Amino acid sequence: MKIINLEFYDYNENFKQPIITPKITLSERKALIIKLTTDNNESYYGECNAFETDWYFDETIDVVISKIKEWYEEVRGLTVNSFDEIKQTLTQFEHYPAARSTIIMACYQMFNNLQTLTVGYGATVSGLNNHKYRQLVDTKPERIKLKWSTHILHDLDKLATLPFDFNIAIDANESLSLNDVDLLEQIAQYNVIYVEEPFKALQTLDASGITAQLDIALDEKAIALNNIENAINKHNIKVVILKPFRLGGIDKVMDIINSLEQLNVKTVIGGMYEYGLSRYFTAMLAQYATYTSDITPSGFYFENDVVEDMGILKNGRLVFNPPVVDVAKLSPIY
């Protein structure tokens, strides 16, 4: 098999409700989609989870485009007979995990038949307004992750009134200081399963002493296995959020899951407000994670999607069929 063509596309949708975090407010999600065509006239798509700007990570969409173009010039017309051979062409991507993840997503499909998946539903809530509350009542997620805000205790009290059983996680996005330790201690009374990186520096975590009361999850700093293992050993980390686009893709994440199982560290697969193509692969990895991961039903964030009906809610579980990209919705990048 040879890869003989590469195309880039934009896809952009408004969020149903703006995403409000301590770092940024997002009203829309622009995504990069790549299309790789082989010499047997088959096409395979990959979705990039990077952003237009470097608010979250310095590997932006423009950087990803540049690196994928470089890779394509090296592999164009090269015969590849297996997924392992494709991976051997990506050794230069150590510092460009989002670009590697995008390529891997497309190339995985060249050598693997995708299956229908059924996984748990893990909602992420940014601002618990009445609309979002009703949405949770209707969809009944197994886990609700609450984004940190100044009214975190009020939101936790409101979640406690939901008429079904679920786990609670909190994402603090490195926004807290030692002045917030008392508040974290209050949060510990709500049976929270983990708090994602409350402090910017892991040393602050040590000084807070909060790990005796709360399981702390590594998130933004989970960028490679050696970083993760150092945090586990030095800072009593009990949970790790694994985002494929931060770690280099599907294969890298599976290797890390297996390594962390040996250390008795719990795992979660992290999404990044993805469209349907990427969400399928997040769901695929979530089958192997410890906790319900960042998987939402079709239509949760966006009115429309490049892959429709991806994550249909049935009996409290989400069903993902192999994704079919609606090319007519994509805008070519020339």
Backbone hydrogen bonds in HBPLUS format (Angstrom, degrees):
<---DONOR---> <-ACCEPTOR-->    atom                        ^
c    i                          cat <-CA-CA->   ^        H-A-AA   ^      H-
h    n   atom  resd res      DA  || num        DHA   H-A  angle D-A-AA Bond
n    s   type  num  typ     dist DA aas  dist angle  dist       angle   num
A0080-VAL N   A0001-MET O   2.74 MM  79  5.40 163.3  1.77 158.4 163.5     1
A0039-ASP N   A0002-LYS O   2.87 MM  37  5.44 136.1  2.06 148.1 158.1     2
A0077-GLY N   A0003-ILE O   3.00 MM  74  5.74 163.6  2.03 149.3 154.4     3
A0004-ILE N   A0037-THR O   2.81 MM  33  5.89 154.3  1.88 152.1 161.0     4
A0005-ASN N   A0037-THR O   3.30 MM  32  5.07 140.1  2.47 142.7 138.9     5
A0037-THR N   A0005-ASN O   3.01 MM  32  5.07 164.2  2.04 140.6 143.5     6
A0007-GLU N   A0035-LYS O   2.95 MM  28  5.08 147.1  2.06 142.6 151.3     7
A0035-LYS N   A0007-GLU O   2.87 MM  28  5.08 149.9  1.96 148.6 151.3     8
A0333-ILE N   A0008-PHE O   2.89 MM 325  5.39 159.6  1.93 142.3 137.6     9
A0009-TYR N   A0033-ILE O   2.78 MM  24  5.01 144.4  1.91 156.2 162.9    10
A0033-ILE N   A0009-TYR O   2.90 MM  24  5.01 166.5  1.92 142.3 144.7    11
A0010-ASP N   A0331-SER O   2.77 MM 321  5.08 158.7  1.81 145.1 151.0    12
A0331-SER N   A0010-ASP O   3.07 MM 321  5.08 170.7  2.07 149.2 151.5    13
A0011-TYR N   A0031-ALA O   2.92 MM  20  5.19 138.4  2.10 149.8 153.3    14
A0031-ALA N   A0011-TYR O   2.73 MM  20  5.19 165.3  1.75 159.8 165.0    15
A0013-GLU N   A0029-ARG O   3.38 MM  16  5.68 153.3  2.46 132.7 137.1    16
A0029-ARG N   A0013-GLU O   2.91 MM  16  5.68 158.7  1.95 160.8 166.7    17
A0015-PHE N   A0027-SER O   2.98 MM  12  5.63 162.6  2.01 128.3 134.0    18
A0016-LYS N   A0301-TYR O   2.77 MM 285  5.66 157.5  1.82 158.0 162.3    19
A0019-ILE N   A0026-LEU O   2.81 MM   7  4.94 157.6  1.86 150.8 152.8    20
A0026-LEU N   A0019-ILE O   2.75 MM   7  4.94 158.6  1.80 144.6 151.0    21
A0021-THR N   A0024-ILE O   2.93 MM   3  5.37 158.5  1.97 152.7 159.5    22
A0048-CYS N   A0032-LEU O   2.83 MM  16  5.22 171.4  1.84 166.3 165.5    23
A0034-ILE N   A0046-GLY O   2.84 MM  12  5.20 163.4  1.87 152.8 158.4    24
A0046-GLY N   A0034-ILE O   3.02 MM  12  5.20 151.3  2.10 136.1 142.2    25
A0036-LEU N   A0044-TYR O   2.84 MM   8  5.25 167.2  1.86 156.5 159.5    26
A0044-TYR N   A0036-LEU O   2.86 MM   8  5.25 152.4  1.93 146.7 156.0    27
A0038-THR N   A0042-GLU O   2.93 MM   4  5.51 158.8  1.97 157.3 164.2    28
A0041-ASN N   A0038-THR O   2.94 MM   3  5.44 144.7  2.06 121.5 122.9    29
A0061-ILE N   A0051-PHE O   2.93 MM  10  5.72 141.7  2.08 140.9 146.1    30
A0064-VAL N   A0060-THR O   3.01 MM   4  6.35 159.6  2.05 152.9 158.7    31
A0065-ILE N   A0061-ILE O   2.94 MM   4  6.24 162.7  1.97 156.9 160.8    32
A0066-SER N   A0062-ASP O   3.11 MM   4  6.33 163.4  2.14 146.4 150.5    33
A0067-LYS N   A0063-VAL O   3.00 MM   4  6.29 162.7  2.03 156.1 160.0    34
A0068-ILE N   A0064-VAL O   2.92 MM   4  6.07 161.0  1.95 156.5 161.7    35
A0069-LYS N   A0065-ILE O   2.98 MM   4  6.14 156.3  2.04 149.5 155.9    36
A0070-GLU N   A0066-SER O   3.16 MM   4  6.45 154.8  2.23 143.5 149.7    37
A0071-TRP N   A0067-LYS O   3.02 MM   4  6.31 160.1  2.06 147.1 152.1    38
A0072-TYR N   A0068-ILE O   2.88 MM   4  6.07 163.5  1.91 153.0 157.3    39
A0073-GLU N   A0069-LYS O   3.14 MM   4  6.38 156.3  2.19 149.5 154.5    40
A0074-GLU N   A0071-TRP O   2.97 MM   3  5.24 132.1  2.20 103.0 116.4    41
A0075-VAL N   A0071-TRP O   3.06 MM   4  6.40 145.5  2.18 150.4 160.7    42
A0076-ARG N   A0072-TYR O   2.83 MM   4  5.56 140.5  1.98 155.5 160.0    43
A0078-LEU N   A0075-VAL O   2.79 MM   3  5.12 165.2  1.81 137.0 138.0    44
A0086-ILE N   A0082-SER O   3.21 MM   4  6.63 148.8  2.31 142.4 150.7    45
A0087-LYS N   A0083-PHE O   3.00 MM   4  6.36 158.9  2.05 151.7 157.1    46
A0088-GLN N   A0084-ASP O   3.13 MM   4  6.43 142.1  2.28 141.7 151.1    47
A0089-THR N   A0086-ILE O   2.93 MM   3  5.41 150.5  2.01 112.3 121.4    48
A0090-LEU N   A0087-LYS O   3.04 MM   3  5.32 163.6  2.06 113.6 117.9    49
A0093-PHE N   A0090-LEU O   3.17 MM   3  5.67 163.0  2.20 121.6 122.6    50
A0096-TYR N   A0093-PHE O   2.95 MM   3  4.87 164.4  1.98 110.2 114.3    51
A0100-ARG N   A0096-TYR O   3.09 MM   4  6.38 165.4  2.11 155.3 159.8    52
A0101-SER N   A0097-PRO O   2.83 MM   4  5.91 160.9  1.86 146.9 152.5    53
A0102-THR N   A0098-ALA O   3.08 MM   4  6.22 152.1  2.16 141.9 148.4    54
A0103-ILE N   A0099-ALA O   3.14 MM   4  6.43 162.1  2.17 152.3 156.2    55
A0104-ILE N   A0100-ARG O   2.84 MM   4  6.03 170.0  1.85 159.1 162.4    56
A0105-MET N   A0101-SER O   2.97 MM   4  6.08 153.7  2.04 143.8 150.2    57
A0106-ALA N   A0102-THR O   3.39 MM   4  6.68 157.9  2.44 143.5 147.6    58
A0107-CYS N   A0103-ILE O   2.86 MM   4  6.10 171.4  1.87 161.1 164.0    59
A0108-TYR N   A0104-ILE O   2.76 MM   4  5.68 153.0  1.83 151.1 156.1    60
A0110-MET N   A0107-CYS O   2.98 MM   3  5.16 143.8  2.11 103.8 114.7    61
A0111-PHE N   A0108-TYR O   3.27 MM   3  5.79 144.0  2.40 108.6 116.6    62
A0117-LEU N   A0320-PHE O   2.78 MM 203  5.00 160.9  1.81 144.9 150.6    63
A0320-PHE N   A0117-LEU O   2.81 MM 203  5.00 164.4  1.83 145.4 150.4    64
A0119-VAL N   A0318-LEU O   2.97 MM 199  5.32 154.2  2.04 145.9 151.8    65
A0318-LEU N   A0119-VAL O   2.79 MM 199  5.32 177.7  1.79 166.6 167.4    66
A0142-GLU N   A0121-TYR O   2.81 MM  21  5.60 138.8  1.98 147.8 160.6    67
A0143-ARG N   A0121-TYR O   3.43 MM  22  6.84 154.7  2.50 145.8 148.5    68
A0122-GLY N   A0295-ILE O   2.78 MM 173  5.03 141.1  1.93 138.1 150.1    69
A0123-ALA N   A0143-ARG O   2.87 MM  20  6.27 129.2  2.13 171.8 166.4    70
A0145-LYS N   A0123-ALA O   2.73 MM  22  6.10 166.3  1.75 154.3 159.1    71
A0125-VAL N   A0145-LYS O   2.72 MM  20  6.04 166.7  1.74 169.2 172.2    72
A0147-LYS N   A0125-VAL O   2.89 MM  22  6.08 170.0  1.90 171.4 168.5    73
A0129-ASN N   A0127-GLY O   3.08 MM   2  5.87 130.3  2.34 104.6  90.8    74
A0133-TYR N   A0129-ASN O   2.94 MM   4  6.17 157.6  1.99 153.1 160.3    75
A0134-ARG N   A0130-ASN O   2.96 MM   4  6.17 163.5  1.99 150.4 153.8    76
A0135-GLN N   A0131-HIS O   2.99 MM   4  6.22 150.9  2.08 144.4 153.2    77
A0136-LEU N   A0132-LYS O   2.97 MM   4  6.28 150.6  2.06 148.3 155.1    78
A0137-VAL N   A0133-TYR O   3.00 MM   4  6.35 155.5  2.07 148.8 155.7    79
A0138-ASP N   A0134-ARG O   2.95 MM   4  6.19 155.5  2.01 148.0 154.3    80
A0139-THR N   A0135-GLN O   3.01 MM   4  6.16 148.9  2.11 144.3 152.3    81
A0140-LYS N   A0136-LEU O   2.80 MM   4  5.48 153.6  1.87 148.9 153.0    82
A0167-ASN N   A0142-GLU O   2.87 MM  25  6.30 159.1  1.91 143.7 148.3    83
A0144-ILE N   A0167-ASN O   2.82 MM  23  6.23 161.1  1.86 162.0 164.8    84
A0169-ALA N   A0144-ILE O   2.97 MM  25  6.21 160.9  2.00 145.4 146.6    85
A0146-LEU N   A0169-ALA O   2.83 MM  23  6.25 160.6  1.87 150.7 149.3    86
A0171-ASP N   A0146-LEU O   2.95 MM  25  6.11 162.4  1.99 141.9 144.9    87
A0148-TRP N   A0171-ASP O   2.86 MM  23  5.82 153.7  1.93 160.7 152.7    88
A0155-ASP N   A0151-HIS O   3.01 MM   4  6.32 159.3  2.05 153.8 159.9    89
A0156-LEU N   A0152-ILE O   2.92 MM   4  6.18 153.2  1.99 146.9 154.4    90
A0157-ASP N   A0153-LEU O   2.92 MM   4  6.16 156.7  1.98 147.9 154.0    91
A0158-LYS N   A0154-HIS O   2.94 MM   4  6.22 150.5  2.03 145.5 154.0    92
A0159-LEU N   A0155-ASP O   2.85 MM   4  6.12 155.2  1.91 148.5 155.4    93
A0160-ALA N   A0156-LEU O   3.04 MM   4  6.25 145.2  2.17 141.9 151.0    94
A0161-THR N   A0158-LYS O   3.06 MM   3  5.45 155.8  2.12 108.5 116.0    95
A0162-LEU N   A0159-LEU O   2.99 MM   3  5.50 167.8  2.00 118.7 122.6    96
A0193-ILE N   A0168-ILE O   2.80 MM  25  6.04 157.2  1.86 169.9 177.7    97
A0170-ILE N   A0194-TYR O   3.09 MM  24  6.55 156.2  2.15 150.8 158.0    98
A0196-GLU N   A0170-ILE O   2.68 MM  26  6.13 166.7  1.70 163.4 166.0    99
A0172-ALA N   A0196-GLU O   3.21 MM  24  5.85 161.8  2.25 143.0 147.4   100
A0175-SER N   A0172-ALA O   3.01 MM   3  5.79 151.9  2.09 126.7 133.3   101
A0174-GLU N   A0197-GLU O   2.79 MM  23  5.33 147.4  1.90 174.4 174.0   102
A0176-LEU N   A0198-PRO O   2.88 MM  22  5.47 155.5  1.94 176.2 175.4   103
A0180-ASP N   A0177-SER O   2.93 MM   3  5.60 165.0  1.95 119.7 124.8   104
A0181-VAL N   A0178-LEU O   3.27 MM   3  5.45 168.5  2.29 112.8 113.4   105
A0183-LEU N   A0180-ASP O   3.08 MM   3  5.22 117.3  2.49  98.9 114.0   106
A0184-LEU N   A0180-ASP O   2.96 MM   4  6.32 154.0  2.02 152.8 160.8   107
A0185-GLU N   A0181-VAL O   2.90 MM   4  6.19 150.7  1.98 151.4 159.5   108
A0186-GLN N   A0182-ASP O   3.08 MM   4  6.43 144.6  2.21 140.7 149.8   109
A0187-ILE N   A0183-LEU O   2.97 MM   4  6.29 151.9  2.05 145.8 153.9   110
A0188-ALA N   A0184-LEU O   3.03 MM   4  6.31 139.6  2.20 142.7 152.9   111
A0189-GLN N   A0186-GLN O   3.09 MM   3  5.62 156.0  2.15 111.4 118.4   112
A0190-TYR N   A0187-ILE O   2.94 MM   3  5.58 167.8  1.96 123.0 126.6   113
A0195-VAL N   A0215-ASP O   2.97 MM  20  6.51 146.3  2.09 154.0 164.7   114
A0217-ALA N   A0195-VAL O   2.87 MM  22  5.78 170.2  1.88 136.8 138.7   115
A0197-GLU N   A0217-ALA O   2.92 MM  20  5.89 172.1  1.93 163.8 162.7   116
A0204-THR N   A0201-ALA O   3.08 MM   3  5.47 138.8  2.25 106.1 116.3   117
A0205-LEU N   A0202-LEU O   3.07 MM   3  5.02 123.3  2.40  93.4 107.9   118
A0206-ASP N   A0202-LEU O   3.28 MM   4  6.74 146.3  2.41 142.4 150.2   119
A0207-ALA N   A0203-GLN O   3.12 MM   4  6.47 157.1  2.18 145.9 151.4   120
A0208-SER N   A0204-THR O   2.96 MM   4  6.14 139.4  2.13 144.8 155.5   121
A0212-ALA N   A0209-GLY O   3.46 MM   3  6.30 170.7  2.47 118.1 120.8   122
A0213-GLN N   A0210-ILE O   2.89 MM   3  5.50 157.7  1.94 119.1 125.9   123
A0214-LEU N   A0210-ILE O   2.96 MM   4  6.10 154.3  2.03 156.2 164.3   124
A0238-LYS N   A0216-ILE O   3.37 MM  22  6.08 153.6  2.44 155.3 162.7   125
A0218-LEU N   A0239-VAL O   2.89 MM  21  6.36 153.5  1.96 149.5 149.5   126
A0241-ILE N   A0218-LEU O   2.76 MM  23  5.94 173.4  1.77 171.4 173.1   127
A0222-ALA N   A0219-ASP O   2.94 MM   3  5.29 164.0  1.97 116.4 121.3   128
A0223-ILE N   A0221-LYS O   3.02 MM   2  5.60 126.9  2.31 106.2  91.0   129
A0228-ILE N   A0224-ALA O   3.04 MM   4  6.32 161.1  2.08 155.7 161.5   130
A0229-GLU N   A0225-LEU O   2.89 MM   4  6.11 164.5  1.91 156.6 160.0   131
A0230-ASN N   A0226-ASN O   3.05 MM   4  6.15 156.0  2.10 143.8 150.0   132
A0231-ALA N   A0227-ASN O   3.06 MM   4  6.30 157.1  2.11 147.5 153.4   133
A0232-ILE N   A0228-ILE O   2.98 MM   4  6.25 155.6  2.04 150.8 157.7   134
A0233-ASN N   A0229-GLU O   3.02 MM   4  6.16 163.6  2.04 149.1 153.0   135
A0234-LYS N   A0230-ASN O   2.91 MM   4  5.95 157.0  1.96 149.7 155.9   136
A0235-HIS N   A0231-ALA O   2.90 MM   4  5.32 151.9  1.98 136.7 143.6   137
A0266-LYS N   A0238-LYS O   3.05 MM  28  6.30 151.6  2.13 161.2 152.4   138
A0240-VAL N   A0266-LYS O   2.94 MM  26  6.39 146.5  2.06 145.0 154.2   139
A0268-VAL N   A0240-VAL O   3.03 MM  28  6.30 142.0  2.18 157.6 155.1   140
A0242-LEU N   A0268-VAL O   2.76 MM  26  6.06 172.2  1.77 168.7 169.3   141
A0270-GLY N   A0242-LEU O   2.91 MM  28  5.49 163.2  1.94 119.9 125.6   142
A0246-ARG N   A0243-LYS O   2.94 MM   3  5.40 147.1  2.05 115.1 125.3   143
A0247-LEU N   A0243-LYS O   3.16 MM   4  6.35 131.0  2.41 148.6 162.2   144
A0247-LEU N   A0244-PRO O   3.16 MM   3  5.10 138.3  2.34  95.9 107.6   145
A0248-GLY N   A0244-PRO O   2.92 MM   4  5.87 120.1  2.29 150.9 160.7   146
A0249-GLY N   A0244-PRO O   2.82 MM   5  4.52 138.1  2.00 136.5 137.6   147
A0253-VAL N   A0249-GLY O   3.10 MM   4  6.35 160.3  2.14 156.9 162.8   148
A0254-MET N   A0250-ILE O   3.08 MM   4  6.38 160.0  2.12 153.7 158.7   149
A0255-ASP N   A0251-ASP O   3.15 MM   4  6.41 157.9  2.20 147.5 152.9   150
A0256-ILE N   A0252-LYS O   3.07 MM   4  6.38 153.5  2.15 145.9 153.1   151
A0257-ILE N   A0253-VAL O   2.87 MM   4  6.14 159.8  1.91 156.5 161.9   152
A0258-ASN N   A0254-MET O   3.16 MM   4  6.35 164.8  2.18 148.9 152.0   153
A0259-SER N   A0255-ASP O   3.08 MM   4  6.36 150.3  2.17 141.9 150.3   154
A0260-LEU N   A0256-ILE O   2.87 MM   4  6.09 162.8  1.90 158.2 161.9   155
A0261-GLU N   A0257-ILE O   2.99 MM   4  6.19 146.5  2.11 148.7 157.6   156
A0262-GLN N   A0259-SER O   3.18 MM   3  5.45 128.6  2.46 100.0 111.9   157
A0263-LEU N   A0260-LEU O   2.97 MM   3  4.98 137.7  2.16  97.3 109.9   158
A0265-VAL N   A0260-LEU O   3.11 MM   5  5.33 174.4  2.12 151.3 149.8   159
A0264-ASN N   A0261-GLU O   3.15 MM   3  5.05 163.6  2.18 103.9 108.0   160
A0290-THR N   A0267-THR O   3.06 MM  23  5.07 124.5  2.38 113.2 128.2   161
A0291-TYR N   A0267-THR O   3.07 MM  24  6.34 170.8  2.07 173.2 175.9   162
A0294-ASP N   A0269-ILE O   3.05 MM  25  6.30 173.4  2.06 175.5 177.1   163
A0279-ARG N   A0275-TYR O   2.99 MM   4  6.09 157.9  2.04 155.2 161.6   164
A0280-TYR N   A0276-GLY O   3.09 MM   4  6.23 142.2  2.24 143.0 149.5   165
A0281-PHE N   A0278-SER O   3.06 MM   3  5.40 117.4  2.47 103.1 116.9   166
A0282-THR N   A0278-SER O   2.99 MM   4  6.34 148.7  2.09 149.9 159.9   167
A0283-ALA N   A0279-ARG O   2.91 MM   4  6.06 157.8  1.96 146.0 151.5   168
A0284-MET N   A0280-TYR O   2.89 MM   4  6.21 147.7  2.00 141.4 151.2   169
A0285-LEU N   A0281-PHE O   3.09 MM   4  6.28 159.1  2.13 143.3 146.8   170
A0286-ALA N   A0282-THR O   2.91 MM   4  6.06 146.8  2.02 141.9 152.3   171
A0288-TYR N   A0285-LEU O   2.96 MM   3  5.80 163.8  1.98 125.0 129.5   172
A0289-ALA N   A0286-ALA O   3.23 MM   3  5.06 159.4  2.28 101.1 107.2   173
A0295-ILE N   A0293-SER O   2.81 MM   2  5.60 135.6  2.00 108.5  94.2   174
A0300-PHE N   A0297-PRO O   3.13 MM   3  5.60 148.8  2.24 142.3 138.3   175
A0298-SER N   A0311-GLY O   2.88 MM  13  4.98 154.3  1.94 130.4 130.7   176
A0326-ASP N   A0306-VAL O   2.89 MM  20  5.49 168.8  1.90 166.5 170.3   177
A0312-ILE N   A0319-VAL O   2.94 MM   7  5.06 147.4  2.05 145.9 140.1   178
A0319-VAL N   A0312-ILE O   2.88 MM   7  5.06 160.2  1.92 134.1 140.2   179
A0314-LYS N   A0317-ARG O   2.74 MM   3  5.31 166.8  1.76 160.9 165.2   180
A0317-ARG N   A0314-LYS O   2.98 MM   3  5.31 160.1  2.02 113.4 119.9   181
A0329-LYS N   A0326-ASP O   3.03 MM   3  5.83 160.5  2.07 122.2 127.6   182
A0330-LEU N   A0327-VAL O   3.00 MM   3  5.36 160.7  2.04 114.2 120.5   183
